[in-house]
Amino acid sequence: MTRPAQPTAEYLRFLAWAVTVGVATALLGYAPTRRLGGEGALPAMIAGCAIGFVASAVGALPAALSRRSGRAAPLPGAPLSGAPLPGILGAMVLRLATVLVLGLSAGLSGWFASRPLLLWIALGYVAQLALDTRYAIRGF
């Protein structure tokens, strides 16, 4: 038998994967962003990917805290009604609120080009979704 992973170690592993996804997204989008948006669009690309990462990290906190508190996760294949749906929805709302607050702050600051920033916030958010969903489902 293997011991279950510690909640802190799982969260740190999740953060490492989130950084990997964010960096891979930025690397894939570097050339098209530079070609279509110019040099001024690159800081917006980095900011958008960073906002996606921070939102992902904040949105995963409810799952990490539920693991730490010792609440049992639903069994694989169990119907969704057995899952703590308010916790999962709370994590989604927290993630979206983080993206909105950071995105509005970055957009209104005037430091970044608006169109590339909005595009990269959306791309950074979507790139993290599969990872966040997997972590949240396993956490609750």
N, C-alpha and C positions, 0 to 999 in steps of 0.2 A: 504494500500500500504506500501511496505517496502522500505526503503531508500537503494540505492545501496551502497555497501561497498566502503570505501575509498581506493584509489590505494595503499597507504602505508600499510594499514592494510591487504590488499589482498596479497601484496608481502611478508609481514612478515608471514602470514599464509602459503604461498607457501614455504618459507624458513623452517618453522617448519615441514612441510610435507617432505621436502627434507632431513632434518636431520633424521626424522623418517625412511625414506626409506633407507638412508645410514647406520644407526645403525642396522636396521633389516637385511640388506644384510650382514653386518659384523658378526652379531650374528649367522646367518644361515651358514656362511662360516667358522666360527672359528674352529670347530672341524675337518672338512675335511682338512683345510689348515694346521693346526697343525700336523695332522696325515701324510699328504702327503709331506709337505714341511719342517716340523720341526719348531723349535722355531724361526729360522731366517726368516721364511716366514710371520710371524705375523705382523712385522712392515710394510712389503710390502703390506699386506692386508689393514692395516689401511691407509696407504698412498694412495693406489688405490681408496678406498672409499672416502677419503677426496678430492682427485682430481675430482672424479665424482660429489661430492657435490659442489665444487667451480665452476666447469664448468656449472653446472645446475644453480647456483645463477647468474653467469655472463650472461649466455644465456637468462635468464628471464628478464634481464634489459630492452631490447628494448620493450617488452610487457608492463612492468611496466611504462616505460616512455610514451608509447603511451596512456595508461590509464590516466596518470597524465595530459597529454596535452589536454585531452578531445576529442580525435578523437574517433569517434563512431566505435564500433566493428560491424562486419557483423551480420545480423540476423541469428538465427539458421535455418538451412535448405537452406540458400542462396547458390547459386553456388559459387565455389571457385574463379571464375573470379571477383567477387565483393570484395574479400578479398585483402588486401594489401600484395600481394605475395612477393615483395622485402623485406618488413619488416620481414616476417616470415623466408625467406631464410637468411637474415642478422643475425637473432638470431641463426639460425642453424650453420652458418659459425663461428660466434663468439664463440659458445659453443665448436665446434670442434677445433678451434684455441687455445682455453684455455686448452683443454685436451692435445693437441699436445705440447704446450709450457711447461706446468707443467709436463707432462709425460716425455718429453725429459730431462728436468731439474732434475727430480727425478732419472731417469735411468742413466744419465751420472754422477750424484753425487757420485755413488758408495756406498751409504748408505744402499741400499736395494738390496735384491736378485732380479736378472733381470726377471726370468721367472714368479715368483709369482706376481711381480709388474705389468708386462704386462697383466697377466691374470686378476688381480684385477682392473686395470684401465678399461679394457674392461667390466668387470662385473659391476663396479661402474657406468660406462657410460650408459650401457643398463638398469640398475635398475632404473635410473632416467628418462628414455625416456618417459614413459607413463605420468608421472607427468608433465614433461616439455611440452609435446605436448598439454595436456589439458589446462595448464596455457597459453601457447602461443595462442592457438586458441581462448580462451575466451578473451585474451588481444587485439587481432587485430580484 
